[in-house]
Amino acid sequence: MKIVLVVIILLHGLIHLMGFVKAFGLANISEMRLPISRGWGLLWLIATLMLILSGMLLFLSVSFWWIPAITGVILSQILVFAFWQDARFGSIPNMIIMIFIVLGFVRHTPPVSMMTEEITRVPYEERYGAVSTGEHVQIINPFEINIIPMERLVIINIENDPDSLYIGFEPQVFDDEIIGAGMLVIAWRTDGKVDVYHQPSLSPDPGGYDFVGQGLENMIEREMPEAFFEVNERGAQADVSFEDIEGRLIELKIAEHSTRTRKPFGLLAPMGMAAKDPSAMPMILLHDFYFVRRNKTEISVKINGRNHVPDTLPIPIDFTRMSFVRYCPDPLIATLNPAFDGVLTSIPLNDELTVRHGDHTVEMTLNRNVPEIQRISRIHNQHTISLAFSPSFPNLESFTGEAAEGRFEISGDPSTGFIRGEYRVVRSGDHLMLEMIPSGGWIPNESKLSVRLIYIVEPMFTQWPTTYRWRAGLEQDEDSGFRMVSSWERINND
């Protein structure tokens, strides 16, 4: 079917050349009887170029082929109306192309995990040489998934009606043994940094905010009397007030009273988009995510007595007008491979190919008799987040090849899609260099047409992971084992 559509688009585009040729007197086109000025002739040429470009992009399976297609179809239909006597039948291919574009948006095919495919096998000799490496009693794991326990969060933007210091607020609710129980508010500053206000019952780590905006400016303990945020059958309910660093009273209130059924979805939040020097790659998986509906809702942002108007969403979701206030009652906040400088702990092996290592579960495959890492996962509450490799990640202790490469995939709940990329291992003498780049970006799993349109209009939702790169250098010490120094950097972040 794709080939048929490609042929229709290309032929339709080439036919538009007739108008350009006639307008500039390059040939006698007897089929077109109406006179065409050179100005109109240029429009015929532009329509030709747009349609041919879209046909080529579609043939190459480029996802944004529809953009030049829509431009070409609109120009084509304008020309049809202007030269109806000669070009009226051009409406037929225009209608066919538009139907395919609309169906492409409406139809949702859930992405399939690469781990459902047959695992790629790498020849033993390519990684470990011709001689058997003998029995393996341990394996080195250079990867880590950290979990930041959080119960709920809500984000309120006032970028269209900003304060002199702040453009948004993000109340977060915690209840765990590490950070404590209570509320914390991230205040997004006009300079791109953040201030963090927290109740005395919480002990947040200041070092954990280097990927939030452009980093932490201030962390301040504040009383927040009777602060709460919850989600019930009517929607989001919140009431938070505290004094900021300038002594001003900040009051945030949300009271949603909608009788319509919530239709939440999953999202990878683009939290790491603005980070300059991240110590880890943030993976903010938001389950049951939704926007606050504008009808029958009170949203108040008051700073020092002045009311600020919260931002609104320009397009409806589920045929409902939405504010840009959004919330998640079930987040999974994780970071991948925090910066490390030290000796890696080896994982003892037994006869099983699945072992526990601290909070992680490590699944392995055998390349002959050499265990390799296929998947690393961690569970928090009812959610699992995994890092999987195809082909399996090589055994670093036994690796003697010059280089190894493959793909990786980060996945959680199916509603939050996948992050995909490439890994590489390079040997230089006794030194190993590891690299991971999420070059495939985020692949959402979203059936809502309106939300998919947001992802298309704002590609940063899916492309921000591609700007991250993790590198690690490993050297083996006979006494202490493998020592690793690793870090993240931003690349192609224009």
C-alpha positions as CSV (number, residue, x, y, z in Angstrom):
1,M,0.0,0.0,0.0
2,K,2.9,2.4,0.7
3,I,4.3,1.9,-2.8
4,V,0.9,2.6,-4.3
5,L,0.7,5.9,-2.4
6,V,4.3,6.8,-3.3
7,V,3.4,6.3,-7.0
8,I,0.3,8.4,-6.7
9,I,2.1,11.2,-5.0
10,L,5.1,11.2,-7.5
11,L,2.8,11.1,-10.6
12,H,0.6,13.8,-9.1
13,G,3.6,15.9,-8.5
14,L,5.0,15.4,-12.0
15,I,1.7,16.4,-13.6
16,H,2.0,19.8,-11.9
17,L,5.1,20.4,-14.0
18,M,2.8,21.0,-16.9
19,G,1.5,24.3,-15.4
20,F,5.1,25.5,-14.9
21,V,6.2,24.5,-18.4
22,K,3.2,26.3,-20.0
23,A,3.6,29.4,-17.9
24,F,7.2,29.9,-18.9
25,G,6.6,28.8,-22.5
26,L,9.0,25.8,-22.3
27,A,6.7,23.6,-24.4
28,N,3.2,23.6,-25.9
29,I,0.8,22.0,-23.5
30,S,-2.4,21.5,-25.5
31,E,-4.2,19.8,-22.5
32,M,-4.2,23.1,-20.6
33,R,-6.2,25.7,-22.5
34,L,-6.4,28.5,-19.9
35,P,-3.5,31.0,-19.9
36,I,-1.1,30.8,-16.9
37,S,1.0,33.7,-15.7
38,R,4.6,33.2,-14.5
39,G,3.5,33.9,-10.9
40,W,1.0,31.1,-11.1
41,G,3.6,29.0,-12.9
42,L,5.9,29.3,-9.9
43,L,3.1,28.0,-7.7
44,W,2.7,25.0,-10.0
45,L,6.5,24.4,-9.6
46,I,6.4,24.6,-5.8
47,A,3.5,22.2,-5.7
48,T,5.6,19.8,-7.9
49,L,8.6,20.0,-5.6
50,M,6.6,19.6,-2.4
51,L,4.8,16.5,-3.7
52,I,7.9,14.9,-5.1
53,L,9.8,15.5,-1.9
54,S,7.0,14.0,0.2
55,G,6.9,10.9,-2.1
56,M,10.6,10.4,-1.7
57,L,10.5,10.8,2.1
58,L,7.6,8.3,2.3
59,F,9.5,5.8,0.2
60,L,12.5,6.2,2.6
61,S,10.1,5.8,5.6
62,V,10.9,9.2,6.9
63,S,8.2,10.0,9.6
64,F,7.6,13.6,8.6
65,W,6.8,12.9,4.9
66,W,3.3,14.2,5.6
67,I,4.5,17.8,6.1
68,P,5.5,18.5,2.5
69,A,2.6,16.3,1.4
70,I,0.0,18.6,3.1
71,T,1.8,21.7,1.7
72,G,1.7,20.3,-1.8
73,V,-1.9,19.2,-1.5
74,I,-3.0,22.6,-0.3
75,L,-1.2,24.4,-3.1
76,S,-2.5,21.8,-5.6
77,Q,-6.1,22.4,-4.5
78,I,-5.7,26.1,-4.8
79,L,-4.5,25.6,-8.3
80,V,-7.4,23.3,-9.1
81,F,-9.9,25.9,-8.0
82,A,-8.0,28.7,-9.9
83,F,-7.8,26.6,-13.1
84,W,-10.9,24.4,-12.6
85,Q,-11.6,23.9,-16.3
86,D,-8.2,22.3,-16.9
87,A,-7.3,20.9,-13.5
88,R,-10.6,19.8,-11.8
89,F,-9.6,16.1,-11.8
90,G,-6.6,16.9,-9.6
91,S,-9.0,17.0,-6.7
92,I,-9.1,13.2,-6.8
93,P,-5.5,12.5,-6.0
94,N,-5.5,15.3,-3.5
95,M,-8.4,13.7,-1.7
96,I,-6.6,10.3,-1.8
97,I,-3.4,11.7,-0.3
98,M,-5.3,13.6,2.4
99,I,-7.2,10.4,3.3
100,F,-4.0,8.5,3.8
101,I,-2.5,11.3,5.9
102,V,-5.6,11.4,8.2
103,L,-5.7,7.6,8.5
104,G,-2.0,7.6,9.4
105,F,-2.8,10.0,12.3
106,V,-5.9,8.2,13.4
107,R,-4.5,4.7,13.2
108,H,-2.3,3.8,16.2
109,T,0.1,0.8,16.0
110,P,1.7,0.3,19.4
111,P,5.5,0.1,19.2
112,V,7.0,-3.3,19.7
113,S,9.9,-3.9,22.0
114,M,13.1,-4.9,20.2
115,M,13.5,-7.7,22.8
116,T,10.6,-9.5,21.2
117,E,12.8,-10.0,18.2
118,E,15.2,-12.8,17.9
119,I,18.3,-11.8,19.9
120,T,21.3,-11.1,17.6
121,R,24.1,-13.5,18.2
122,V,27.8,-12.4,17.9
123,P,30.4,-14.9,17.0
124,Y,32.4,-16.0,20.1
125,E,35.7,-15.4,18.4
126,E,34.8,-11.8,17.6
127,R,34.6,-11.0,21.3
128,Y,36.7,-13.5,23.1
129,G,39.2,-15.0,20.6
130,A,39.7,-18.6,19.5
131,V,40.7,-20.0,22.9
132,S,38.1,-20.9,25.5
133,T,38.1,-18.6,28.5
134,G,37.3,-21.4,31.0
135,E,34.8,-21.3,33.9
136,H,33.2,-18.0,34.9
137,V,32.4,-17.4,38.6
138,Q,31.6,-13.6,38.4
139,I,30.6,-10.9,36.0
140,I,31.2,-7.1,35.9
141,N,28.1,-4.8,35.6
142,P,28.9,-1.2,34.7
143,F,25.3,-0.1,34.7
144,E,23.0,1.3,37.4
145,I,19.4,2.4,37.6
146,N,18.6,4.7,40.6
147,I,15.1,5.3,41.8
148,I,14.0,8.5,43.5
149,P,10.8,7.5,45.4
150,M,8.0,10.0,44.8
151,E,4.2,9.6,45.4
152,R,2.7,12.4,43.3
153,L,3.5,15.6,41.4
154,V,1.8,18.5,39.7
155,I,3.2,21.2,37.4
156,I,1.9,24.7,37.1
157,N,3.3,27.1,34.5
158,I,2.8,30.8,34.4
159,E,5.2,31.6,31.5
160,N,2.6,33.7,29.7
161,D,2.1,35.8,32.9
162,P,5.4,35.4,34.7
163,D,6.6,36.7,38.1
164,S,9.8,38.7,38.3
165,L,11.6,35.6,39.7
166,Y,9.5,32.5,38.8
167,I,7.7,31.1,35.8
168,G,6.3,27.9,37.3
169,F,5.9,25.6,40.3
170,E,6.1,21.9,40.8
171,P,4.7,20.5,44.1
172,Q,5.9,17.0,44.8
173,V,4.7,14.6,47.5
174,F,7.1,12.1,49.2
175,D,6.5,9.3,51.7
176,D,9.6,7.1,52.1
177,E,12.4,6.2,54.5
178,I,15.1,8.0,52.5
179,I,13.7,11.5,51.8
180,G,11.0,11.4,54.4
181,A,7.3,12.2,54.3
182,G,5.9,15.6,53.2
183,M,5.9,18.1,50.4
184,L,8.5,19.7,48.3
185,V,8.0,22.5,45.7
186,I,10.4,23.1,42.7
187,A,10.2,26.7,41.8
188,W,11.3,27.3,38.2
189,R,13.2,30.5,37.9
190,T,13.3,33.0,35.0
191,D,17.1,32.3,34.6
192,G,16.5,28.6,33.9
193,K,17.6,27.4,37.3
194,V,15.4,26.1,40.1
195,D,14.8,26.9,43.8
196,V,13.6,24.0,45.9
197,Y,11.4,24.6,48.9
198,H,10.7,21.6,51.2
199,Q,9.0,20.9,54.5
200,P,11.2,20.3,57.5
201,S,10.2,16.6,57.5
202,L,12.0,16.1,54.1
203,S,15.8,15.6,53.5
204,P,16.2,16.0,49.7
205,D,19.7,15.6,48.2
206,P,20.9,18.9,46.6
207,G,23.1,16.9,44.3
208,G,20.1,15.3,42.7
209,Y,18.9,18.4,40.9
210,D,21.7,19.0,38.4
211,F,19.4,17.7,35.6
212,V,16.4,19.8,36.6
213,G,16.4,22.9,34.5
214,Q,19.9,24.4,34.5
215,G,20.6,23.3,38.0
216,L,19.8,24.1,41.6
217,E,20.2,27.7,42.8
218,N,18.7,27.5,46.3
219,M,17.4,24.8,48.6
220,I,15.3,26.2,51.4
221,E,13.5,24.6,54.3
222,R,10.0,26.1,54.7
223,E,6.9,25.5,56.7
224,M,3.9,24.6,54.5
225,P,1.0,24.5,56.8
226,E,-1.7,22.0,55.8
227,A,-0.2,21.6,52.3
228,F,-1.7,18.8,50.3
229,F,-2.0,17.4,46.8
230,E,-4.2,14.5,45.8
231,V,-6.2,13.1,42.9
232,N,-9.7,11.9,43.3
233,E,-12.7,11.0,41.1
234,R,-13.2,14.7,40.3
235,G,-9.6,15.3,39.3
236,A,-6.6,17.2,40.9
237,Q,-6.9,18.9,44.3
238,A,-4.1,20.9,45.8
239,D,-3.4,23.7,48.3
240,V,0.1,24.8,49.0
241,S,1.5,28.0,50.5
242,F,4.9,29.1,51.6
243,E,7.3,32.1,51.9
244,D,9.9,32.4,49.1
245,I,13.5,33.6,49.4
246,E,12.3,37.3,49.0
247,G,9.9,37.0,51.9
248,R,6.8,36.9,49.6
249,L,3.9,34.6,50.2
250,I,3.3,32.1,47.4
251,E,-0.1,30.5,47.3
252,L,-1.0,27.6,44.9
253,K,-4.5,26.2,44.7
254,I,-6.2,23.7,42.3
255,A,-9.8,22.5,42.8
256,E,-11.1,20.4,39.9
257,H,-14.8,19.5,40.0
258,S,-15.3,17.8,36.6
259,T,-17.9,15.1,36.2
260,R,-16.3,13.8,33.0
261,T,-14.2,10.6,33.2
262,R,-10.5,11.1,33.2
263,K,-8.6,9.5,30.3
264,P,-5.0,9.6,31.4
265,F,-2.0,8.4,29.4
266,G,1.7,7.6,29.9
267,L,4.6,10.0,29.2
268,L,8.3,10.3,29.4
269,A,8.7,13.8,30.8
270,P,11.3,15.9,29.0
271,M,12.9,16.8,32.4
272,G,16.4,16.5,31.1
273,M,16.0,18.8,28.1
274,A,17.4,22.0,29.7
275,A,20.2,20.4,31.8
276,K,23.7,21.6,30.9
277,D,26.0,19.2,32.9
278,P,23.8,16.3,34.0
279,S,25.4,13.7,36.3
280,A,22.9,11.1,35.1
281,M,20.2,10.7,32.5
282,P,16.8,11.4,34.0
283,M,14.0,8.9,33.1
284,I,10.8,10.5,34.5
285,L,8.1,7.9,33.6
286,L,4.6,9.4,34.3
287,H,1.8,6.9,34.6
288,D,-1.8,8.0,34.8
289,F,-0.7,11.4,33.5
290,Y,-3.3,14.0,32.7
291,F,-4.1,17.7,32.3
292,V,-6.4,19.7,34.6
293,R,-9.6,20.5,32.8
294,R,-10.6,24.1,32.6
295,N,-14.4,23.7,33.0
296,K,-15.6,23.6,36.6
297,T,-12.1,24.1,37.9
298,E,-10.5,26.8,40.1
299,I,-6.8,27.3,39.5
300,S,-5.1,30.1,41.5
301,V,-1.4,31.2,41.5
302,K,-0.9,34.1,43.8
303,I,2.5,35.7,44.5
304,N,2.8,38.5,47.1
305,G,-1.0,39.1,46.6
306,R,-0.9,39.3,42.8
307,N,-2.8,36.7,40.8
308,H,-1.0,35.1,37.9
309,V,-2.9,33.5,35.0
310,P,-1.8,29.8,34.5
311,D,-0.9,28.8,31.0
312,T,-3.5,26.9,28.9
313,L,-3.1,24.1,26.3
314,P,-3.8,25.4,22.8
315,I,-5.6,22.3,21.6
316,P,-8.3,20.2,23.3
317,I,-7.6,16.8,24.7
318,D,-10.4,14.2,24.6
319,F,-12.7,17.0,23.2
320,T,-12.1,19.0,26.4
321,R,-10.5,22.4,26.9
322,M,-7.4,21.9,29.1
323,S,-5.2,24.1,31.2
324,F,-1.4,23.5,30.9
325,V,-1.5,22.4,34.6
326,R,-0.6,18.7,34.5
327,Y,-0.2,16.0,37.1
328,C,0.7,12.5,37.8
329,P,-0.5,10.4,40.8
330,D,1.9,7.5,40.0
331,P,5.3,8.6,38.8
332,L,8.5,6.5,38.5
333,I,11.5,8.8,38.8
334,A,14.7,7.0,37.8
335,T,18.2,8.0,36.7
336,L,20.5,5.9,34.5
337,N,24.2,5.4,35.2
338,P,24.9,8.2,37.6
339,A,28.5,9.6,37.3
340,F,30.9,7.1,38.9
341,D,34.6,7.1,39.9
342,G,35.6,3.9,41.8
343,V,36.0,0.1,41.7
344,L,33.1,-1.9,40.2
345,T,31.6,-4.6,42.4
346,S,31.6,-8.0,40.7
347,I,28.5,-10.1,40.7
348,P,29.0,-13.7,41.9
349,L,27.5,-16.3,39.5
350,N,25.9,-19.6,40.1
351,D,24.2,-22.0,37.7
352,E,21.3,-19.6,37.1
353,L,21.3,-17.0,34.3
354,T,19.2,-14.6,36.3
355,V,20.8,-13.2,39.5
356,R,20.1,-10.5,42.0
357,H,22.7,-7.7,42.5
358,G,21.6,-5.2,45.2
359,D,18.4,-3.7,44.0
360,H,18.9,-4.9,40.4
361,T,18.0,-8.1,38.6
362,V,20.6,-9.1,36.0
363,E,19.5,-11.5,33.2
364,M,22.2,-13.1,31.1
365,T,22.7,-15.2,28.0
366,L,25.5,-17.6,27.2
367,N,27.9,-17.0,24.3
368,R,29.3,-20.5,24.3
369,N,30.3,-20.7,28.0
370,V,30.7,-16.9,28.5
371,P,27.8,-15.1,30.3
372,E,26.8,-11.8,28.8
373,I,24.3,-9.2,30.1
374,Q,21.0,-9.2,28.3
375,R,18.9,-7.2,30.6
376,I,19.1,-5.2,33.9
377,S,15.9,-4.2,35.7
378,R,14.8,-2.7,38.9
379,I,11.3,-2.7,40.5
380,H,9.7,0.1,42.4
381,N,6.2,-0.4,43.9
382,Q,4.3,-2.1,41.0
383,H,6.5,-0.8,38.2
384,T,9.6,-2.3,36.6
385,I,12.2,-0.3,34.6
386,S,14.6,-2.2,32.4
387,L,17.8,-1.7,30.3
388,A,18.1,-4.4,27.6
389,F,20.8,-5.1,25.0
390,S,20.8,-6.7,21.6
391,P,23.2,-8.4,21.1
392,S,23.8,-9.0,24.8
393,F,26.4,-6.7,26.4
394,P,29.9,-8.4,26.3
395,N,31.6,-9.9,29.4
396,L,34.1,-7.2,30.2
397,E,36.5,-9.6,32.1
398,S,36.8,-11.9,29.1
399,F,36.5,-9.4,26.3
400,T,39.6,-9.5,24.0
401,G,38.2,-8.1,20.8
402,E,38.9,-4.6,19.4
403,A,35.3,-3.4,19.5
404,A,31.8,-4.5,20.1
405,E,28.5,-2.7,19.4
406,G,24.8,-3.1,19.5
407,R,21.5,-1.6,20.5
408,F,19.9,-0.9,23.8
409,E,16.3,-0.3,24.9
410,I,15.0,1.3,28.1
411,S,11.4,0.3,29.0
412,G,8.9,0.6,31.8
413,D,5.2,0.3,31.7
414,P,3.9,-0.2,28.1
415,S,2.1,3.2,28.4
416,T,5.3,5.1,28.7
417,G,6.9,3.7,25.5
418,F,10.6,3.0,24.9
419,I,14.0,4.8,24.8
420,R,16.3,3.3,22.2
421,G,19.9,3.8,21.3
422,E,23.3,2.3,20.6
423,Y,26.1,1.0,22.7
424,R,29.8,0.5,21.9
425,V,32.8,-1.1,23.6
426,V,36.3,-0.3,22.4
427,R,39.6,-1.8,23.6
428,S,42.9,0.1,23.6
429,G,45.5,-2.1,25.2
430,D,44.4,-2.8,28.8
431,H,41.9,0.1,28.7
432,L,38.2,-0.3,27.8
433,M,36.0,2.6,26.7
434,L,32.2,2.2,26.9
435,E,29.7,4.5,25.2
436,M,25.9,4.7,25.2
437,I,23.9,7.2,23.1
438,P,20.1,7.2,23.1
439,S,20.1,7.9,19.4
440,G,16.7,6.5,18.7
441,G,15.1,8.9,21.1
442,W,11.8,8.2,22.9
443,I,9.2,6.1,21.1
444,P,5.8,6.9,22.7
445,N,2.9,4.5,22.9
446,E,0.0,6.9,22.5
447,S,-3.3,6.3,20.8
448,K,-4.8,9.8,21.4
449,L,-4.6,11.7,18.1
450,S,-4.4,15.1,19.9
451,V,-1.4,14.0,22.1
452,R,0.4,12.5,19.1
453,L,-0.1,15.9,17.3
454,I,1.6,17.6,20.3
455,Y,4.6,15.2,19.9
456,I,4.8,16.1,16.2
457,V,4.5,19.9,16.7
458,E,7.0,19.7,19.7
459,P,9.6,17.1,18.6
460,M,11.6,17.9,21.8
461,F,9.3,15.4,23.6
462,T,10.8,12.5,21.6
463,Q,14.2,13.9,20.6
464,W,15.7,15.2,23.9
465,P,17.3,11.8,24.8
466,T,19.3,11.9,21.6
467,T,21.3,14.8,23.1
468,Y,22.7,12.7,25.9
469,R,25.9,10.6,25.7
470,W,27.4,8.4,28.5
471,R,31.0,7.5,28.4
472,A,33.0,5.3,30.8
473,G,36.7,4.3,31.0
474,L,37.6,1.0,32.6
475,E,41.0,-0.3,33.6
476,Q,41.7,-3.6,35.3
477,D,43.7,-3.8,38.5
478,E,44.9,-7.3,39.5
479,D,44.3,-6.5,43.2
480,S,41.0,-4.5,43.2
481,G,39.4,-5.5,39.9
482,F,37.9,-3.0,37.4
483,R,38.1,0.7,38.1
484,M,35.6,2.8,36.2
485,V,35.3,6.6,35.7
486,S,32.1,7.5,33.9
487,S,30.1,10.7,33.1
488,W,27.3,12.1,31.0
489,E,27.5,15.0,28.5
490,R,25.1,16.8,26.2
491,I,25.7,16.5,22.5
492,N,24.0,18.2,19.5
493,N,22.1,20.4,22.0
494,D,21.6,23.5,19.9
